[in-house]
Amino acid sequence: MPNHRLALRIRDDVPDSREGMSLAWYQTVGVPLEPGNDVELVHNGRVFDILEEQIRAARSSIHILVYIWRPGDPSDRLIQALRERAPGVACRILVDPLGSLRFDDMVGPHLVAAGCEVRVFRPLRGTMTQLNLERFQARLHRKLAVFDGERGMTGGWGIWKSWIGDGRKPEEWRDANIFVRGPAVRGIQLAFAQNWQEAGGDMLSAEAFPEVIASRGEARAGFVTHTGAPVLTNAERMTLLAIASAKKRLWIANSYFIPTGAIQDMLIVKAREGVDVRILAPGRHHDIPPIHTGQRATYERLLENGVRIWEYQVSMMHSKTILVDERLSLVGSTNLDALAIGADEGSLVVDDPTMAAQLARAYEEDLAHSTEVRWDSWRRRGLIKRLAERMTLLFGSYL
């Protein structure tokens, strides 16, 4: 395996036992996999059904943090539910201004009128004139919702029309999310609290962090957060540990797939060991065409070394999931391009065979709407395409 300078390598076998796996996650990213969680895989437009249900069911607090919140449906639907929430339920909303176009004039005032405290994370005003490019790029890409400190949602969702539907039409993005009840919600609440403080909000009250969260299910889970770092982020640590854990199956779906050299190396090692390594990435429907070109720049080395790759063909594939063997699932907001790895992200790690089986079925359904990229035809692509792929060095890929 190439020994890239400053690159993390996980060479040890990750234990199979629940306790051993939990300890491996704690050592690597500081998050153990706690028992007692009930988890549900939530696809596409179903996310808004869950959000509305939970807003109406909340009895103490509603906390929503999102990268994209734009006017129209489904925003109007959720604002109406917030207006009609139970009396006395605190509501706090935090958005990123880069993704939330027209939020200040067309969404924020309605949320304030509904009695919500609304804040914007790292406002853009002044960042470019001060040449503060790092601050401009350091965005809040997490998608979190927490209700009463006991129920939470994360994934790739945004509050906009692209997430309505079932991901089977060009205008309907394909996405995966996860709803969790149980002790792991405390980590999601902590992520919200930390971002809320940075945006100028007060500390959350004690009732937002119940001392005891009742056991709701059999799944072990933990929420892994990531913040930009100059050398190594928790996003890379998390991804590398997930890959290292695979012994039979490693199925990755990622919307902005430009993995670092270290991640590519470990994918290749696993493929050579006989692990079924598959990548599902966006195809012809992509919201950022240069990223799609950069994604394709990684294919040659991976395909040549046994990694299988599919491109989703019917809409923008926006999911960020990893499936490892028969038990381990990761669902969240974490993309694998260089810019995203430097943003504030988060993913729920779940040790549960039922969730893994659900994610596997969904993955296989997505492959039925995808085209496999095969090495024998890919290596014959034209010179112009090869040059265009190499130009993605400008976008920070590690090629």
C-alpha positions in Angstrom: 0.0 0.0 0.0 1.4 3.5 -0.9 2.7 5.3 2.2 1.3 8.8 1.6 2.8 11.4 3.8 0.4 12.3 6.7 -2.2 9.8 5.6 -4.0 7.7 8.1 -3.9 3.9 7.6 -5.9 1.4 9.6 -4.1 -1.8 9.2 -5.5 -3.8 12.2 -8.4 -6.1 11.8 -11.5 -4.4 13.3 -13.2 -6.7 15.9 -16.5 -8.4 15.0 -17.9 -8.4 18.5 -20.3 -5.6 19.3 -18.2 -4.4 22.2 -15.0 -4.6 20.1 -16.6 -2.7 17.2 -17.8 0.0 19.6 -14.4 0.4 21.1 -12.8 0.7 17.6 -15.2 3.5 16.8 -14.5 5.2 20.1 -10.7 5.0 19.6 -10.9 6.3 16.0 -13.6 9.0 16.1 -14.4 9.4 19.8 -17.9 8.0 19.6 -18.9 4.6 21.0 -21.9 2.7 19.5 -24.5 2.9 22.3 -27.2 0.2 22.7 -30.9 0.7 22.9 -31.8 2.6 19.7 -34.6 2.2 17.2 -33.7 3.2 13.7 -35.7 3.6 10.5 -34.3 4.2 7.0 -36.2 7.1 5.4 -36.1 7.6 1.6 -36.7 10.7 -0.5 -39.9 12.7 0.1 -40.9 10.5 3.1 -38.5 12.7 5.1 -41.1 15.5 5.1 -43.8 13.2 6.5 -41.5 12.3 9.4 -40.5 15.9 10.0 -44.1 17.1 10.1 -45.2 14.3 12.3 -42.4 15.0 14.8 -43.0 18.7 14.8 -46.6 18.1 15.7 -45.7 15.5 18.3 -43.0 17.6 20.1 -43.7 18.5 23.7 -40.6 20.5 24.8 -38.3 21.4 21.9 -37.7 21.4 18.1 -34.2 21.9 16.8 -33.6 21.9 13.0 -30.2 22.5 11.4 -30.0 22.4 7.6 -27.8 23.4 4.7 -30.6 24.1 2.2 -33.9 25.7 3.2 -35.6 27.5 0.3 -39.0 28.9 -0.2 -42.0 26.9 -1.7 -43.2 23.4 -1.0 -42.1 21.6 1.3 -41.0 24.7 3.3 -44.6 26.0 3.5 -45.8 22.6 4.8 -43.2 22.6 7.6 -43.8 26.2 8.5 -47.5 25.5 8.9 -46.8 22.6 11.2 -44.5 24.8 13.3 -47.3 27.4 13.6 -49.6 24.7 14.9 -47.1 23.0 17.3 -48.1 22.4 20.9 -48.0 25.5 23.2 -44.8 26.2 24.9 -42.6 24.1 22.6 -39.3 25.9 21.9 -38.3 26.1 18.3 -34.7 26.9 17.1 -33.7 26.9 13.4 -30.2 27.2 12.1 -29.4 27.4 8.3 -26.3 27.8 6.2 -26.6 30.9 4.0 -24.8 29.5 1.0 -27.3 26.7 0.5 -30.4 28.5 1.7 -31.1 31.0 -1.2 -33.8 33.6 -0.5 -34.1 32.4 3.1 -33.7 35.8 4.7 -36.6 37.5 2.8 -38.9 34.6 1.9 -38.5 31.9 4.7 -37.0 33.4 7.8 -39.7 36.0 8.5 -42.4 33.3 8.4 -40.4 31.1 10.9 -40.0 34.1 13.2 -43.7 34.8 13.0 -44.3 31.2 14.0 -42.4 31.8 17.2 -39.1 30.2 16.2 -35.7 31.6 17.0 -33.8 31.7 13.7 -30.1 32.0 13.1 -27.7 32.0 10.1 -24.4 30.1 10.4 -21.3 32.1 9.3 -22.9 34.8 7.3 -21.4 35.4 3.9 -21.5 39.2 4.2 -17.9 40.5 4.2 -16.1 37.2 3.8 -15.1 37.8 0.2 -14.2 41.5 0.6 -12.0 40.5 3.5 -10.4 37.8 1.3 -11.5 35.3 4.0 -11.8 32.5 1.6 -11.4 29.7 4.2 -14.3 31.0 6.2 -16.4 31.3 3.0 -15.7 27.7 2.1 -16.2 26.3 5.7 -19.9 25.7 5.5 -22.5 24.0 7.7 -23.4 21.0 5.5 -25.1 18.9 8.3 -28.8 18.1 8.1 -30.2 17.5 11.6 -33.6 17.6 13.3 -34.0 16.8 17.0 -37.3 16.6 18.9 -37.5 16.7 22.7 -33.9 15.5 22.9 -35.1 11.9 22.3 -35.9 11.6 18.6 -33.6 12.7 15.7 -33.2 12.7 11.9 -30.1 13.0 9.8 -29.1 12.2 6.2 -28.8 14.1 2.9 -32.1 15.9 2.9 -32.7 19.6 2.3 -35.9 21.6 2.6 -36.6 22.2 -1.1 -38.6 20.8 -4.0 -35.7 18.5 -5.1 -36.4 16.2 -2.2 -40.1 15.7 -3.0 -41.0 12.4 -4.7 -39.3 9.0 -4.9 -36.0 9.8 -6.7 -37.1 8.2 -10.0 -37.6 11.3 -12.1 -35.0 13.9 -13.2 -36.4 16.6 -11.0 -36.7 14.3 -7.9 -33.3 13.7 -6.2 -32.6 10.2 -4.8 -31.6 10.5 -1.1 -31.3 8.4 2.0 -31.9 9.5 5.6 -32.3 7.9 9.0 -34.7 8.5 11.9 -33.5 7.4 15.3 -35.1 7.1 18.8 -32.9 6.4 21.7 -29.5 7.3 23.4 -27.7 8.1 20.1 -29.9 11.2 19.7 -27.9 12.9 22.4 -24.9 13.1 20.0 -27.1 14.7 17.3 -28.4 17.2 19.9 -24.8 18.0 20.9 -23.9 18.8 17.3 -26.8 21.1 17.0 -25.9 22.8 20.3 -22.3 23.5 19.3 -23.3 25.0 15.9 -26.0 27.0 17.6 -23.6 28.5 20.0 -21.2 29.5 17.2 -24.1 31.2 15.5 -24.7 33.3 18.6 -27.4 31.2 20.3 -27.7 30.6 24.0 -26.9 27.2 25.6 -29.8 24.8 25.4 -31.7 24.0 28.6 -31.3 20.8 30.5 -34.5 19.4 29.2 -32.9 19.3 25.7 -30.5 16.7 27.1 -32.5 14.2 29.1 -30.3 12.4 31.7 -31.9 9.1 30.8 -33.2 8.3 27.3 -35.3 5.1 27.4 -34.1 2.1 25.4 -36.2 2.0 22.2 -34.7 -0.9 20.2 -31.9 -3.3 19.6 -29.6 -1.2 17.4 -26.2 0.2 18.6 -25.5 3.6 17.2 -23.4 6.7 17.5 -23.4 10.1 15.7 -20.0 11.0 14.3 -19.4 14.7 13.6 -16.8 16.2 11.3 -15.3 19.7 11.2 -12.6 20.9 8.8 -9.0 20.3 9.7 -5.7 21.0 7.9 -4.4 17.4 7.8 -7.0 14.8 8.9 -10.7 15.1 9.6 -13.1 12.9 11.4 -14.8 12.4 8.0 -11.7 10.6 6.7 -11.2 8.7 10.0 -14.9 7.5 9.9 -14.7 6.5 6.2 -11.4 4.7 6.6 -12.6 2.7 9.7 -15.8 1.7 7.8 -13.7 0.4 4.9 -11.2 -1.4 7.2 -14.1 -3.1 8.9 -15.3 -4.8 5.7 -14.6 -8.5 5.3 -17.2 -9.6 2.7 -19.2 -6.6 1.5 -18.5 -2.9 1.1 -21.2 -0.9 -0.7 -20.9 2.8 -0.9 -23.3 5.4 -2.3 -22.0 9.0 -2.5 -23.2 12.0 -4.4 -19.8 13.8 -4.7 -17.4 10.9 -5.0 -13.8 12.2 -5.3 -12.1 10.2 -2.5 -8.6 11.0 -1.2 -5.6 8.9 -2.1 -5.8 7.2 1.3 -9.5 6.2 0.8 -8.8 5.0 -2.8 -5.8 2.9 -1.5 -8.0 1.1 1.1 -10.8 0.5 -1.4 -8.3 -1.2 -3.6 -6.8 -3.3 -0.8 -10.3 -4.6 0.1 -11.1 -5.4 -3.5 -7.9 -7.4 -3.8 -8.7 -9.2 -0.6 -11.9 -10.5 -2.2 -14.4 -8.1 -0.6 -17.3 -7.1 -2.8 -16.5 -3.4 -3.2 -19.2 -1.4 -5.0 -19.5 2.4 -5.6 -22.8 4.0 -6.6 -22.4 7.6 -7.8 -24.5 10.1 -9.8 -24.7 9.6 -13.6 -26.0 12.0 -16.3 -28.1 13.9 -13.8 -25.7 15.9 -11.6 -26.2 19.3 -10.0 -22.5 20.2 -10.3 -21.1 19.0 -13.6 -17.4 19.7 -12.8 -17.7 17.5 -9.7 -19.1 14.7 -11.9 -16.1 15.1 -14.2 -13.8 14.9 -11.1 -15.7 11.8 -9.9 -14.9 10.1 -13.2 -11.3 11.0 -12.8 -11.1 8.5 -10.0 -12.5 5.6 -12.0 -9.5 4.3 -13.9 -7.4 3.3 -10.9 -10.3 1.9 -9.0 -11.7 -0.2 -11.9 -8.3 -1.5 -12.9 -7.9 -2.9 -9.4 -11.3 -4.6 -9.0 -13.6 -2.0 -7.5 -17.0 -2.0 -9.3 -18.7 1.3 -10.1 -22.3 2.2 -11.1 -23.8 5.5 -12.1 -27.4 6.3 -11.2 -29.3 7.2 -14.4 -32.8 8.5 -13.5 -32.1 11.5 -11.3 -29.5 13.2 -9.1 -28.2 10.5 -6.7 -27.7 12.5 -3.5 -27.3 9.7 -0.9 -24.3 9.4 1.4 -24.4 5.8 2.8 -21.9 3.0 3.5 -22.9 -0.6 4.0 -20.4 -3.0 5.6 -21.0 -6.8 5.7 -24.2 -7.8 7.4 -24.4 -5.4 10.3 -22.8 -2.0 9.9 -24.5 1.0 8.2 -23.6 4.6 7.9 -26.1 7.3 6.8 -25.6 11.0 6.9 -24.5 14.2 5.1 -20.8 13.3 4.5 -19.7 13.5 0.9 -16.3 12.3 -0.2 -14.9 15.2 -2.2 -12.2 17.4 -0.7 -14.4 20.5 0.0 -17.0 18.5 1.8 -14.5 16.7 3.9 -13.5 20.1 5.2 -17.1 21.2 6.0 -19.2 20.6 9.1 -20.8 17.2 8.5 -22.3 14.3 10.4 -23.3 10.7 10.0 -25.1 8.1 12.1 -23.2 4.8 12.5 -25.4 1.9 13.2 -24.6 -1.7 14.2 -27.8 -3.6 13.4 -28.5 -6.4 11.0 -32.1 -5.3 10.3 -30.9 -1.8 9.3 -28.1 -3.3 7.2 -30.6 -5.6 5.4 -32.9 -2.6 4.6 -30.0 -0.6 3.3 -28.9 -3.5 1.1 -32.4 -3.9 -0.4 -32.5 -0.2 -1.2 -29.0 -0.3 -2.7 -29.9 -3.2 -5.0 -33.1 -1.3 -6.1 -30.9 1.7 -7.0 -28.5 -0.5 -9.0 -31.5 -1.5 -11.1 -31.8 2.1 -12.1 -28.1 2.5 -12.8 -25.5 1.5 -15.4 -22.3 -0.3 -14.4 -19.1 1.3 -15.6 -16.9 -1.5 -16.9 -13.1 -1.4 -17.1 -12.8 -2.9 -20.6 -14.8 0.0 -22.1 -13.7 2.7 -19.7 -10.0 2.4 -20.6 -10.8 3.1 -24.2 -12.4 6.5 -23.6 -11.1 9.4 -25.7 -8.2 11.8 -25.0 -10.5 14.8 -24.5 -12.4 13.1 -21.7 -9.2 12.1 -20.0 -7.9 15.7 -20.1 -11.2 17.1 -18.8 -11.0 14.7 -15.9 -7.5 15.7 -15.0 -8.6 19.4 -15.0 -10.4 18.6 -11.8 -7.2 19.1 -9.9 -8.5 22.7 -9.8 -11.3 21.5 -7.6 -9.0 19.9 -5.0 -9.2 16.3 -5.9 -6.3 14.1 -4.8 -5.3 12.8 -8.2 
